[in-house]
Amino acid sequence: MAESTLTGSTPQLNWEAGDLPKAWKSFRTHVEFMFNGPLKSKSEEEKCNYLMIWVGDKGREIYGTWTLTNDEKKSLDTLYAKFKAYVEPKSNRVFSRYKFQCIVQSDTDSCEQFITALKIAVKDCGYDNPDEMVRDRIVFGIKSPKIREKLINEGSGLTLEKAIDVARSYEMSQAQLKSMSLEDPKIDAINKHKFYNRNKPNFSGNKMRGGQRQHANKTSNDSKPKCGRCGSSDHNKDEECPAIGKICRKCNRFDHYESMCRSRRKFQGRTHNTGRPRTKQVHALQQDESEYSDESYDYDELFLGMLFFEVNSIDADWPMTLQVNGTDVNFQLDTGAKCNVLNTTTYRKLGISAPLAMPNTRLKSYTGHRIDFEGTIRLPVSHKGVEHYEIFYIVNLDAPNVVGAETCKKLNLVQRIHAIKSDTCSTEPVLQSLSDIYPDSDYSDLFQGLGCLPGKYSIKLDPNVTPVIHPPRKIPISLMDKVRNELKSMEEKGVIVKQTEPTEWVNSMVIVNKGNKIRICIDPKDLNHAIMREHFPLKTIEDIIGNMPNAKVFSKLDATTGFWQIQLDEASSKLCTFNTPFGRFRFTRLPFGIKSASEVFQKITSQMVEDIPGAEAIIDDILIWGSTQQEHDELLKHLLDKAREYNLKLSPDKCKLRRDSIKYVGHILSSEGVKPDPEKIRAVQSMEKPTNKQEMLTFLGFVQYLGKFMPRMSDVSTPLRKLTEHSAEWIWTREHDVSFETLKTMATNAPVLKYYDPNLPLTLSVDASSKGVGAVLIQEGKPIAYGSRALTDSQKRKPWHLFMAARNFTNTYLAELFM
């Protein structure tokens, strides 16, 4: 029977922390809270045992190197002193001071967060007067020049307390002024006004400004949506809009009429009397209050990097010739710039007579120098057949023409290359690996041709659903040859055959781009309404990791062209008939998109691995593990023989063999346990702040996927989830900033979860707040899974924390406690 203790979250010492002394201090503080709280009644010897559980395997290895008497082993002070002596030599006072001196307030940091970071960092620096050093760092590192000026004006009378008070007061007053200046706090948008696709109007609140409300009413009354640029409904594409290229007389910006303008006031030239500046940086992703940050301005500052360099000093790899208004123009690519620039010499050569617009924008170089410009104009720019209309700033300088980051991406001049990390899975060919593991066996046949699993699948239909026949869809002429060749290839493989006789069902063809290739599928949306599912349970990663407590060595096999390895009977094949420009075809193999396909494939692979301990399958991804290399190799051979028996063909590019760490369905499995796929974490890290409910739901969906790695996730995410409620108004506050950044940090620091072992006792630790409940399952001092859930209003009034915490884990881990 598992042991259940209500002791709060368990302390853990992160031996891999970059700042080990700091990690030890945090760990010891947590331990002391436990010993002075839930475990206060325990004897000192028992507390020593708890400490040795919490320090983990690494700590116990270090403990094993000490020579201690029996009394010393039972003394907390002795153990504390020993561990402290071990971690402190790893500290470096010079490096600590360097880190302290590098701390500056980022755009996302409040003054409170910035000051707290300084107070924590200064503790390891050993300064004689730490308060004075923190005070100086506040002055040097605060992001607002106005606050810095106020602090410097205090002179010798500036103390740490005074500096903190000035910074907090100014930040609070600015937040209040900003709140007071909002026209309507209930709009579902943040920052600058944007033009949205007329087919997707952005009516994201119950109240809109007058122009928006009027336009919304017209849209709802007409059968065809109105254009957000000109107000008309008689054109289908942006390129056909008569407002494209026109200058609004209200805001002096491009591509819309004055009647459709959403600006708050009419353009007044270069002088602006209200609002506060907004600054976009190019080379640093943060707001900047520059020397021009005067409260009487309302313009955007765009930073440029290349205009003040010598032309000859620019890397020769970055020039590019583009076509602007049909004329070849030499540019320099600047992926750090937020705008495009033409010098006046080049602009005159283009022979354009249209007037220049003067937007409320200011250009600034990376050195802080202001760059004057004559105006802006929207011009067509193209490269290798790709054309876009882009805004160009006309500057009277002897400087190169510059194309900024956004235009570079639109014209496919640059590509975003994410950091590439070597997987523990090597790139050596799978067949070579198999011959090394099994020199006396040849499994090359498993990686050749198209497999054919036992039996034929018969699709069952609801007799009450009426058959549907779809006409052929038109496809681009540029894809005709690719489609024809792919159909021919599929016919040669026996995946499809021509159908000449009439059939009750005819589906549409769908073309899916796969890099340089295409995949042909059917669109079975109507057929799926009639298909009766198999209702065979699909495996989840939780089902698998609960059965592998001693896993050390791993392999993964992936079925090639998965569903095509399942044959259809004659009647089912005719149900999968589809129309093409070259006539009708029907699938003889199970096509992608059929709603029962995953369940059918899962049933077959589950049967294939059911008598192999250490093997599980999630649809077409098969995992093998063993506690030793010998055990793993024996299980892998058994599985390969089974695959041959079932005539299952494998993909050599996706199979990974005999690894100590492997990626499997979005998780990394290793001998230490399970952790999230770094790609999933990077996806969360790279997400911008949501600006509407749909974006918020997308973000929360990503985070929810990592929920079992994140303690108190529901509690932390409560402010964000409230924004998604049907009756909620979209008002973004500091509370949402904190919640958003905290969730991203939690995802980044997701711990490794230990594999569940049914033979070891369990500790269920629960916690509750006014917003939600959280729980963690622990074995041998290590977490197995985290769970959390938000509370409804009625649940907040009852002691639900035990019941709901246990409910998170009952099916997978705690069934024996409730049977």
C-alpha positions in Angstrom: 0.0 0.0 0.0 1.4 3.4 -1.0 2.2 5.9 1.7 0.3 9.2 1.5 1.7 12.3 3.2 0.4 15.8 3.1 3.7 17.6 3.3 3.7 20.1 0.5 6.2 20.0 -2.4 9.4 18.1 -1.8 12.8 19.8 -1.7 15.1 18.9 -4.5 18.8 19.9 -5.0 19.7 20.6 -8.6 23.3 19.4 -8.9 23.5 20.5 -12.5 22.7 24.2 -11.6 25.1 26.7 -13.1 25.2 28.4 -9.6 25.5 25.5 -7.3 26.0 27.5 -4.1 22.8 29.4 -4.8 21.0 26.2 -5.5 22.2 24.8 -2.2 21.0 27.9 -0.3 17.6 27.6 -1.9 17.4 23.9 -1.2 18.4 24.3 2.5 15.8 27.0 3.0 13.2 24.7 1.6 14.4 21.9 3.8 14.3 24.0 6.9 10.7 25.0 6.2 9.9 21.3 6.0 11.7 20.4 9.2 10.1 23.3 11.1 6.7 22.7 9.6 5.2 19.3 8.5 8.2 17.3 9.8 8.7 19.2 13.1 7.9 16.2 15.2 10.5 13.9 13.6 13.7 13.1 15.4 17.0 14.5 14.2 18.0 11.0 12.9 14.8 10.8 10.8 15.4 14.3 9.5 18.8 13.3 8.4 17.3 10.4 6.5 14.8 12.8 4.8 17.7 15.0 3.9 19.6 12.1 2.3 16.5 11.2 0.2 16.1 14.8 -1.0 19.7 15.3 -2.1 19.2 12.6 -4.7 21.6 10.1 -6.2 24.4 12.6 -6.7 24.2 13.7 -3.1 24.2 10.1 -1.8 27.3 9.4 -3.9 29.1 12.4 -2.3 27.9 11.2 1.1 29.5 7.8 0.4 32.9 9.4 0.1 32.9 10.8 3.6 34.2 9.1 6.7 31.6 9.8 9.4 31.0 8.4 12.9 27.6 7.1 13.8 26.8 10.3 15.7 27.9 12.5 12.8 25.6 10.6 10.5 22.7 11.5 12.8 23.7 15.2 13.0 22.0 17.7 10.7 24.6 20.3 11.4 27.4 17.9 10.3 25.6 17.0 7.1 24.8 20.6 6.4 28.4 21.6 6.9 29.7 18.8 4.7 27.5 19.6 1.8 28.2 23.3 2.1 31.9 22.6 2.1 31.4 20.6 -1.1 29.5 23.2 -3.0 31.2 26.4 -1.9 34.6 25.7 -3.6 32.6 25.9 -6.8 31.7 29.5 -6.2 33.8 32.3 -7.8 33.5 35.7 -6.2 34.9 37.5 -9.2 32.4 35.8 -11.5 29.6 36.6 -9.1 30.5 40.2 -9.2 30.7 40.1 -13.0 27.2 38.7 -13.1 26.0 41.3 -10.7 27.4 44.1 -12.8 25.8 42.8 -15.9 22.3 42.9 -14.5 20.1 45.4 -16.3 16.3 45.9 -16.3 14.8 44.2 -19.4 11.6 45.3 -21.1 9.6 42.6 -19.4 11.0 43.3 -15.9 9.1 45.5 -13.5 11.2 47.7 -11.1 10.4 45.2 -8.3 11.7 42.3 -10.3 14.8 44.2 -11.3 15.6 45.2 -7.7 14.9 41.7 -6.4 17.3 40.2 -8.9 20.0 42.7 -7.7 19.4 41.9 -4.0 19.7 38.2 -4.7 22.9 38.5 -6.8 24.7 40.8 -4.5 24.7 38.2 -1.7 27.4 36.2 -3.4 29.6 39.1 -4.2 31.2 39.8 -0.8 31.0 43.6 -1.0 31.7 45.6 2.1 28.7 47.7 1.5 26.2 45.7 -0.6 23.4 48.3 -0.3 25.5 50.9 -1.9 26.4 48.5 -4.8 22.7 47.7 -5.3 21.9 51.4 -5.3 24.5 52.1 -8.0 23.3 49.2 -10.1 19.8 50.5 -10.0 21.0 53.9 -11.3 23.1 52.3 -14.1 20.8 49.5 -15.1 17.3 51.0 -14.9 15.7 51.1 -18.4 14.0 54.5 -18.0 16.3 57.5 -18.6 13.8 59.7 -16.7 14.1 57.5 -13.6 17.9 57.6 -14.0 17.8 61.4 -14.2 15.7 61.7 -11.1 18.1 59.4 -9.2 21.2 61.3 -10.3 19.6 64.6 -9.3 19.4 63.2 -5.7 23.2 63.5 -5.5 25.0 62.3 -2.4 21.7 62.0 -0.5 20.6 59.0 -2.6 20.3 55.9 -0.5 19.1 52.5 -1.5 15.7 53.0 0.1 15.3 56.4 -1.7 16.3 54.8 -5.1 13.8 52.0 -4.7 11.1 54.5 -3.6 11.7 56.8 -6.6 11.7 53.9 -9.1 8.6 52.3 -7.7 6.7 55.6 -7.6 7.6 56.6 -11.1 6.6 53.2 -12.5 3.3 53.2 -10.7 2.4 56.7 -11.9 3.2 55.8 -15.5 1.0 52.8 -15.3 -1.8 54.9 -13.9 -1.4 57.5 -16.6 -1.4 54.9 -19.3 -4.6 53.4 -17.9 -6.3 56.8 -17.8 -5.3 57.5 -21.5 -6.9 54.5 -22.9 -9.9 55.4 -25.1 -11.9 52.2 -24.4 -10.5 49.6 -22.0 -12.8 46.9 -23.4 -11.3 46.6 -26.9 -9.8 43.2 -27.8 -6.5 44.6 -29.1 -3.2 45.8 -27.8 -0.7 48.3 -29.2 -1.0 49.7 -32.7 -4.0 49.5 -35.0 -3.7 47.0 -37.8 -5.7 46.3 -40.9 -7.2 42.8 -40.8 -8.2 40.6 -43.7 -11.7 41.6 -44.6 -12.8 38.0 -44.6 -11.8 37.7 -41.0 -13.0 40.9 -39.2 -11.4 41.4 -35.8 -14.5 42.2 -33.8 -13.2 40.9 -30.5 -15.3 42.5 -27.9 -18.8 43.7 -27.1 -17.9 47.3 -27.7 -16.0 48.8 -30.7 -15.1 52.3 -31.8 -17.6 54.1 -33.9 -16.0 53.4 -37.3 -15.5 49.8 -36.4 -19.1 49.4 -35.2 -20.5 51.0 -38.3 -18.4 48.7 -40.5 -19.4 45.7 -38.5 -23.0 46.4 -38.9 -22.7 46.7 -42.7 -20.8 43.4 -42.8 -23.4 41.5 -40.9 -26.2 42.9 -43.1 -24.6 42.2 -46.4 -24.1 38.7 -47.8 -20.6 39.6 -48.9 -18.0 41.1 -46.3 -16.8 44.7 -46.7 -13.2 45.5 -47.4 -11.5 47.1 -44.4 -9.5 49.4 -46.6 -12.0 51.0 -49.0 -15.4 49.8 -47.6 -16.5 48.2 -50.8 -17.5 44.5 -51.3 -17.1 44.2 -55.1 -13.5 42.8 -55.1 -12.0 39.6 -53.8 -8.3 40.3 -53.5 -6.2 43.0 -51.8 -4.5 43.6 -55.1 -7.8 44.7 -56.6 -8.7 47.1 -53.9 -8.8 50.7 -55.2 -7.4 52.0 -51.9 -4.1 50.2 -52.4 -1.4 52.8 -52.9 -3.6 55.7 -51.8 -2.7 58.0 -48.9 -5.2 58.5 -46.1 -5.9 62.3 -45.6 -6.6 61.6 -41.9 -3.4 59.8 -40.8 -1.3 60.2 -44.0 -0.6 56.5 -44.1 -1.0 54.1 -47.0 -3.6 51.7 -48.4 -6.9 52.9 -47.0 -9.4 55.7 -47.4 -10.1 58.3 -44.8 -13.6 57.0 -44.3 -12.1 53.6 -43.2 -9.3 55.1 -41.1 -9.0 53.8 -37.5 -6.6 56.4 -36.3 -7.7 58.4 -33.3 -6.8 61.8 -34.7 -5.9 63.5 -38.0 -2.3 63.7 -39.0 -0.6 67.0 -38.1 2.8 66.7 -39.8 5.9 66.3 -37.7 4.5 67.9 -34.5 2.5 65.7 -32.2 1.0 66.8 -29.0 -0.3 63.7 -27.2 0.6 60.2 -26.2 4.0 58.7 -25.5 6.7 57.4 -27.8 6.8 53.8 -28.9 10.2 52.4 -29.9 11.1 49.4 -31.9 14.6 48.1 -31.7 16.2 46.0 -34.3 19.3 44.6 -32.7 17.8 44.2 -29.2 14.3 42.9 -28.7 13.2 45.3 -26.1 11.6 48.8 -25.8 14.0 51.7 -25.4 13.3 55.1 -23.9 15.9 57.1 -25.9 17.1 60.6 -25.5 14.1 61.7 -27.6 11.6 60.1 -25.2 9.6 63.2 -24.5 6.0 62.9 -23.4 4.9 65.3 -26.1 5.8 63.0 -29.0 3.7 60.2 -30.7 5.8 58.4 -33.2 7.6 55.1 -33.9 11.3 54.9 -33.8 12.8 52.4 -36.2 16.5 51.4 -35.7 18.8 50.8 -38.7 22.2 49.2 -38.6 23.8 49.8 -42.0 23.3 53.4 -43.0 26.4 54.7 -41.1 28.8 52.0 -42.2 31.2 52.5 -45.0 29.7 50.8 -48.0 33.0 48.9 -48.7 33.0 47.5 -45.2 29.8 45.7 -45.6 30.2 41.9 -46.0 30.3 41.0 -49.7 28.0 38.1 -49.0 25.0 40.3 -48.2 24.4 42.4 -51.4 21.4 41.5 -53.4 19.8 42.8 -56.6 16.0 43.2 -56.5 13.5 44.6 -58.9 11.7 47.7 -57.6 8.9 49.0 -59.7 10.4 46.9 -62.6 13.9 48.3 -62.2 17.0 46.5 -60.9 18.2 48.0 -57.7 21.2 47.0 -55.5 20.4 46.4 -51.9 22.1 45.4 -48.7 20.3 42.8 -46.6 20.0 43.9 -43.0 18.1 41.3 -40.9 18.3 43.5 -37.9 16.4 46.4 -39.6 12.7 46.9 -39.1 12.2 48.9 -42.3 13.4 49.3 -46.0 15.4 52.3 -47.2 16.1 53.8 -50.6 18.6 56.7 -51.0 17.5 59.7 -52.9 19.8 59.0 -55.8 18.3 55.6 -56.4 14.8 56.9 -55.9 15.2 59.6 -58.6 16.4 57.0 -61.1 13.1 55.1 -60.6 11.3 58.1 -62.1 8.3 57.9 -59.7 6.1 61.0 -59.6 3.7 59.9 -56.8 3.9 62.1 -53.7 5.7 60.9 -50.6 3.9 60.3 -47.3 5.2 61.5 -44.0 4.3 58.9 -41.3 4.6 59.5 -37.6 7.9 57.6 -37.5 11.5 58.5 -36.8 14.6 56.5 -38.0 17.5 56.0 -35.7 20.9 54.3 -36.2 22.4 51.8 -33.9 24.7 54.5 -32.6 21.7 56.6 -31.5 22.0 59.2 -34.3 18.7 60.4 -35.8 18.3 59.8 -39.6 16.2 62.3 -41.5 14.1 61.1 -44.4 12.2 62.8 -47.2 9.1 60.6 -46.7 7.8 57.1 -47.5 6.3 55.4 -50.5 4.8 52.0 -51.2 6.5 50.2 -54.1 6.4 46.7 -55.7 9.6 44.7 -55.0 10.3 41.3 -56.4 12.9 38.5 -56.5 12.8 35.3 -58.5 9.1 35.6 -59.2 8.0 36.5 -55.7 6.6 40.0 -55.5 5.3 42.1 -52.6 4.3 45.8 -52.1 6.5 47.2 -49.4 7.1 50.6 -47.7 10.4 52.3 -48.4 11.9 55.2 -46.5 13.6 57.8 -48.8 16.8 59.1 -47.2 19.0 61.9 -48.4 22.3 60.1 -47.6 25.2 58.6 -49.5 24.3 55.2 -48.1 23.4 51.8 -49.4 19.8 50.8 -50.1 18.6 48.5 -47.3 16.1 45.7 -47.1 14.9 44.9 -43.6 14.1 41.7 -41.9 10.4 41.4 -42.8 10.9 42.0 -46.5 13.8 39.6 -46.5 11.6 36.9 -45.2 8.7 37.7 -47.5 11.0 37.5 -50.6 12.7 34.3 -49.3 16.0 36.0 -49.1 16.8 34.7 -45.6 15.5 31.8 -43.6 15.2 31.4 -39.8 17.6 28.7 -38.8 16.9 27.5 -35.2 19.7 26.0 -33.1 20.5 22.5 -34.1 21.5 20.2 -31.4 22.8 16.7 -31.9 20.3 14.1 -30.8 21.7 11.1 -28.9 20.5 9.2 -31.9 23.4 9.1 -34.4 23.0 9.3 -38.1 24.6 6.0 -39.0 22.5 3.9 -41.3 20.0 1.6 -39.5 20.9 -1.4 -41.6 24.6 -1.0 -40.6 23.5 -0.8 -36.9 21.4 -3.9 -37.3 24.2 -5.8 -38.8 26.5 -4.7 -36.0 23.9 -5.9 -33.4 23.0 -9.1 -35.2 25.9 -10.1 -37.4 24.3 -13.5 -38.1 20.9 -12.1 -39.2 19.7 -10.1 -42.2 16.8 -7.8 -41.7 17.2 -5.7 -44.8 13.9 -7.0 -46.2 12.0 -5.1 -43.5 13.1 -1.8 -45.0 12.2 -2.6 -48.6 8.9 -2.1 -50.5 5.4 -1.6 -49.2 4.2 -3.8 -46.3 0.9 -5.6 -46.2 -0.4 -6.4 -42.8 -2.6 -9.5 -42.2 -6.2 -9.4 -43.2 -8.3 -6.8 -45.0 -10.1 -4.0 -43.3 -13.8 -3.6 -44.0 -15.2 -0.1 -43.4 -18.6 -0.1 -41.7 -21.0 2.6 -42.6 -24.1 4.0 -40.9 -26.9 3.0 -43.3 -28.9 6.2 -42.5 -26.2 8.5 -44.0 -26.8 9.5 -47.7 -23.8 9.0 -50.0 -22.1 12.1 -51.4 -20.3 12.5 -54.8 -17.8 15.3 -55.1 -16.7 16.8 -58.5 -13.0 17.0 -59.2 -11.2 20.0 -57.7 -9.1 22.3 -59.9 -5.4 22.2 -59.3 -2.7 24.7 -60.3 -1.1 24.1 -63.7 2.3 24.1 -62.0 1.3 21.0 -60.0 -0.2 19.0 -62.9 2.9 17.0 -63.7 3.7 16.3 -60.1 0.2 15.1 -59.5 0.2 12.9 -62.6 3.5 11.4 -61.7 2.5 10.7 -58.1 -0.8 9.0 -59.2 1.2 6.9 -61.5 3.7 5.9 -58.8 0.9 5.1 -56.4 -0.8 3.0 -59.1 2.5 1.1 -59.7 2.8 0.3 -55.9 -0.8 -1.0 -55.8 -2.0 1.7 -53.5 -4.6 2.9 -55.9 -6.3 1.6 -59.1 -8.4 3.3 -61.7 -12.1 3.2 -61.2 -14.4 3.2 -64.3 -17.6 1.9 -62.9 -20.0 4.2 -61.0 -19.7 4.3 -57.2 -22.0 5.6 -54.5 -19.3 7.6 -52.9 -16.8 9.9 -54.6 -14.4 12.0 -52.5 -12.3 15.0 -53.4 -8.5 14.8 -53.9 -6.2 16.7 -51.5 -2.6 17.6 -52.4 -0.3 17.9 -49.4 3.2 19.5 -49.9 6.0 17.4 -48.4 9.1 19.5 -49.1 10.0 18.9 -52.8 7.4 16.1 -53.0 3.6 15.9 -52.7 1.3 13.4 -51.0 -2.1 12.6 -52.5 -4.9 12.0 -50.0 -8.6 12.2 -50.0 -10.9 14.6 -48.3 -13.3 12.2 -46.5 -15.2 14.8 -44.5 -18.6 13.5 -45.8 -17.5 9.8 -45.7 -16.2 10.2 -42.1 -19.7 11.2 -41.0 -20.9 7.8 -42.2 -18.0 5.6 -40.9 -18.6 3.7 -37.8 -15.5 3.8 -35.6 -13.7 0.8 -34.2 -13.5 2.4 -30.7 -10.2 0.6 -30.0 -8.3 2.5 -27.2 -5.3 4.4 -28.4 -2.1 4.2 -26.2 -0.8 7.3 -24.6 2.7 8.1 -23.3 1.4 7.8 -19.7 0.3 4.3 -20.4 3.8 3.4 -21.5 6.1 5.2 -19.0 4.2 3.6 -16.1 5.5 0.2 -17.3 9.2 0.8 -17.7 10.8 1.4 -14.2 14.2 -0.1 -15.1 14.5 1.1 -18.7 18.1 1.9 -19.7 18.5 1.1 -23.4 16.0 2.2 -26.1 15.1 1.7 -29.7 12.3 3.1 -31.8 10.8 1.6 -35.0 8.6 3.6 -37.3 6.3 2.0 -39.9 6.8 3.4 -43.4 3.7 5.0 -45.1 1.8 3.6 -42.1 -1.8 3.3 -43.1 -1.0 2.2 -46.6 0.2 -1.2 -45.2 -3.5 -2.1 -44.4 -5.4 -3.6 -47.3 -9.1 -2.7 -47.9 -11.7 -5.2 -49.1 -13.4 -4.5 -52.4 -16.5 -2.7 -50.9 -14.3 -0.5 -48.7 -12.0 0.3 -51.6 -14.9 1.7 -53.6 -15.9 3.9 -50.7 -12.5 5.5 -51.0 -13.0 6.5 -54.7 -11.7 10.0 -55.4 -11.9 12.4 -58.4 -8.9 13.8 -60.2 -8.4 15.9 -63.4 -7.3 12.6 -64.9 -10.3 10.5 -64.0 -11.4 8.6 -60.9 -9.2 6.3 -58.8 -9.9 4.3 -55.6 -7.6 3.4 -52.8 -6.8 -0.3 -52.3 -5.0 0.5 -49.1 -6.3 2.5 -46.1 -5.9 6.2 -47.0 -4.8 8.9 -44.6 -7.7 10.9 -43.2 -10.2 8.1 -42.5 -11.3 8.7 -39.0 -11.0 5.0 -38.0 -7.5 4.6 -39.4 -5.6 5.2 -36.2 -7.7 2.8 -34.2 -7.3 0.1 -36.9 -3.6 0.5 -37.0 -3.3 0.6 -33.2 -5.2 -2.7 -32.9 -2.8 -4.4 -35.2 0.4 -3.1 -33.6 -0.9 -3.8 -30.1 -1.5 -7.4 -31.1 2.0 -7.6 -32.6 3.7 -6.5 -29.4 1.4 -7.9 -26.8 3.6 -10.9 -26.0 6.9 -8.9 -26.0 7.7 -7.4 -22.5 9.5 -4.1 -23.0 7.7 -3.2 -26.2 4.8 -0.9 -26.8 3.3 0.9 -29.8 1.4 4.2 -30.2 -0.2 3.7 -33.6 2.8 3.3 -36.0 5.6 4.3 -33.5 7.0 1.2 -31.8 9.2 1.6 -28.7 11.5 -1.1 -27.3 13.4 -0.8 -24.0 15.5 -3.0 -21.7 17.3 -2.7 -18.4 20.5 -3.9 -20.0 21.9 -3.9 -23.5 21.6 -7.7 -23.7 18.0 -7.7 -22.6 17.2 -4.9 -25.1 18.9 -6.7 -28.0 16.9 -9.9 -27.3 13.6 -7.9 -27.2 14.5 -6.0 -30.3 15.3 -9.2 -32.2 12.0 -10.7 -31.1 10.1 -7.6 -32.3 11.9 -7.6 -35.7 11.0 -11.2 -36.2 7.4 -10.3 -35.3 7.5 -7.4 -37.9 8.6 -9.9 -40.5 5.9 -12.3 -39.5 3.3 -9.5 -39.9 4.9 -8.2 -43.1 5.3 -4.7 -41.5 7.8 -2.5 -43.4 9.9 0.0 -41.5 11.3 3.4 -42.4 15.1 3.4 -42.2 15.3 7.2 -41.8 13.0 7.2 -38.7 14.2 4.1 -36.9 16.7 4.6 -34.0 18.5 1.7 -32.4 20.2 0.9 -29.1 20.2 4.4 -27.6 20.6 5.6 -24.0 18.2 8.5 -24.8 15.5 8.6 -27.5 12.7 11.0 -28.7 9.3 9.4 -28.6 6.0 11.1 -29.3 7.1 14.5 -28.0 9.1 13.2 -25.0 12.7 12.4 -24.3 13.1 9.0 -22.6 16.4 8.1 -21.0 17.8 6.0 -18.1 17.1 9.0 -15.8 13.4 9.3 -16.7 11.2 11.2 -19.0 11.4 14.9 -19.9 9.6 17.0 -22.6 11.0 17.3 -26.1 13.2 20.5 -26.3 11.4 21.4 -29.5 8.1 21.7 -27.5 9.8 23.9 -24.9 11.3 26.1 -27.6 7.9 26.4 -29.2 6.5 27.8 -25.9 9.5 30.0 -25.4 9.2 31.6 -28.8 5.5 32.4 -28.5 4.6 36.1 -28.3 2.2 37.6 -25.9 -1.4 36.7 -27.0 -3.4 39.6 -28.3 -6.9 37.9 -28.4 -8.7 35.0 -27.0 -7.9 32.6 -29.8 -4.1 33.2 -29.4 -4.5 32.7 -25.7 -6.2 29.4 -26.2 -3.4 28.3 -28.5 -0.7 29.3 -25.9 -2.6 27.5 -23.1 -2.9 24.4 -25.3 0.9 24.3 -25.7 1.4 24.8 -22.0 -1.2 22.1 -21.1 0.8 19.6 -23.1 3.7 20.1 -20.6 1.4 20.1 -17.6 2.7 16.9 -16.0 6.1 18.5 -15.8 4.9 21.8 -14.3 3.8 22.1 -10.6 0.9 24.4 -9.9 0.3 25.1 -13.5 -3.4 25.6 -13.1 -2.8 28.0 -10.2 -0.3 30.1 -12.2 -2.4 30.1 -15.4 -5.6 31.3 -13.7 -5.3 34.9 -14.8 -4.8 33.9 -18.4 -7.6 31.3 -18.4 -10.0 34.0 -17.1 -9.4 36.0 -20.3 -10.7 33.1 -22.4 -14.1 33.0 -20.6 -17.1 33.8 -22.8 -18.1 36.9 -20.9 -14.6 38.1 -20.2 -13.3 41.4 -21.6 -9.8 41.4 -23.0 -7.9 43.7 -20.7 -4.2 42.8 -20.4 -2.6 43.8 -17.1 0.6 43.3 -15.2 -0.9 40.2 -13.6 -1.2 38.6 -17.0 2.4 39.5 -17.8 3.6 37.8 -14.7 1.5 34.7 -15.4 2.6 34.5 -19.0 6.3 34.8 -18.2 6.1 32.4 -15.2 4.5 29.7 -17.4 7.3 30.1 -20.0 9.9 29.9 -17.3 8.3 26.8 -15.8 8.3 25.2 -19.2 12.0 26.0 -19.6 12.9 24.5 -16.2 10.7 21.4 -16.6 12.3 18.6 -14.4 13.0 15.0 -15.4 10.3 12.7 -14.1 11.2 9.4 -12.7 9.6 6.2 -14.1 6.9 4.8 -12.0 7.8 1.6 -10.2 4.8 -0.4 -8.8 7.1 -2.2 -6.3 8.1 1.0 -4.5 6.0 3.0 -2.0 4.3 6.2 -3.3 4.1 9.6 -1.6 1.2 11.8 -2.7 1.9 15.4 -1.8 -0.9 17.9 -2.3 -1.2 21.7 -2.1 -4.1 24.0 -2.5 -4.7 27.7 -3.0 -7.8 29.9 -3.5 -7.5 29.3 -7.2 -6.7 25.7 -7.7 -5.1 22.5 -6.4 -1.8 20.9 -7.2 -0.2 17.5 -6.5 2.9 15.6 -7.1 3.6 11.9 -6.9 7.0 11.0 -5.4 9.0 7.8 -5.3 12.5 7.7 -3.7 12.4 11.4 -3.3 11.9 12.0 -7.0 8.7 13.3 -8.8 6.9 10.9 -11.0 4.2 13.3 -12.2 2.7 16.7 -11.4 -0.9 17.4 -11.6 -3.0 20.6 -11.1 -6.5 21.7 -11.7 -8.4 25.0 -11.3 -11.3 25.2 -8.9 -14.8 26.3 -9.8 -16.6 28.8 -7.5 -18.5 26.0 -5.8 -15.4 23.8 -5.4 -13.5 26.7 -3.7 -15.9 26.4 -0.7 -15.1 22.7 -0.1 -12.0 20.7 0.8 -11.5 19.3 -2.7 -7.7 19.3 -2.7 -7.3 15.7 -1.7 -10.0 14.3 -3.9 -9.0 16.2 -7.0 -5.3 15.7 -6.5 -5.8 12.0 -6.3 -8.1 12.0 -9.2 -5.3 13.3 -11.5 -3.4 10.1 -10.9 -6.0 7.4 -10.1 -6.2 5.7 -13.4 -2.4 5.5 -14.0 -0.8 5.2 -10.6 -3.1 5.2 -7.6 -5.8 2.6 -8.5 -4.9 0.4 -5.6 -5.6 3.2 -3.1 -9.2 3.5 -4.2 -10.2 -0.1 -4.9 
